Amino acid sequence: MLSRIAESLFWIGRYVERADDTARLLDVHVQILLEDPWAEEDLASRSLLSVMDRPAPPPHVEVGREHVLDVLAYDRRSPSSIAGALVAARENARRAREIVSTELWESLNLTWNQLPGHMRPLRPHDYFSWVRERAAVVNGIVDSATSRDDTWTFMVLGRSIERADMTARLLTTRELAGAAGPSWTTLLRSCGAHEAFLRTYRGNASDEKAAGFLLLDRLFPRSIVFALNQAEACLSALEPAVQRASVDEARRQIGLVRTNLEYRPLMEVLDRLPREMELVQRACSAASDAIRGRYFPSASATQWVGEAL
């Protein structure tokens, strides 16, 4: 497979997952601000922008949910926003059109065409729900109608790395917001994990168990450990058999942070949760850089975002 095609597939997985997870995170944020009249909107909004690595306005400028939605939901020029990620996913699919199935291309192209009509609704929740549904359609096509070859592996690798990173950001927002932040039940619902959590613990719920479920559960697809395990499996599948005795840099980064979470006491991780989640994000970034160097060598950086490309 050509490296430019592999890179496009990798970023399709990442951008679709980024749009999905950002929609889930913003849905929680907006819901809390609407339901809690005593919530400190400026502090909560600045914390969210910080977690998402987006610059906040100067201290004397009040930041509200409208600014957060403009930056993280509706900005078509930024791949860090929902709209920008969907545009970028469609652009990467266009570049890899000879490999991407017709069904997957049509799904991403339809999402791109429908995007202007769904932006800035009266209720932001309607926009977030639409984004989650479109991401579910794309991921369903990837999983049900794509051969388990390098095409599927690169897309799922990108999706897994992005999912681990975004789940870490979601847990960080809970810790930084303190008492004003979302409850663990709200976070579970935002990840579609609440019913699976209740079945796992048979109603014996607690904040500690909820945090452990999103961090460490080996069977739930949106837990950090599950996503990191899947990323490792994809990297192993991409390596030629003769090289499987060695560990490349991307697998090393992911394996280190996974074992750091998986084989330590849960309370030790929860006591310093923001720091641990920062380590997960750094490991995902380092792994992504290593994957780029290993599989997508290029003499010059390529911008994979933009409708005019």
Buried (B, 14 or more C-beta within 10 A) or exposed (E): BEEBBBBBBBBBBBBBBBBBBBBBBBBBBBBBBEEEEEBEBBBBBBBBBBBBEBEBBEEEEEBEBEBBBEBBBBBBEBBBBBBBBBBBBBBBBBBBEEBBBEBBBEBBEEBBEEBEEBBEEEEBBEBBBBBBEBBEBBBEBBEEEBEEEBBBBBBBBBBBBBBBBBBBBBBBBBBBBEEBBBEBBBBBBBBBBBEBBBEBBEEEBEEEBBBBBBBBBEEBBBBBBBBBBBBBBBBEBBBEEEEEEEBBBBBBBBBEBBEBBBEEEBEEBBEEBBEBBBBBBBBBEBBBEBBBEBBBEEEEEEEBBEEEE
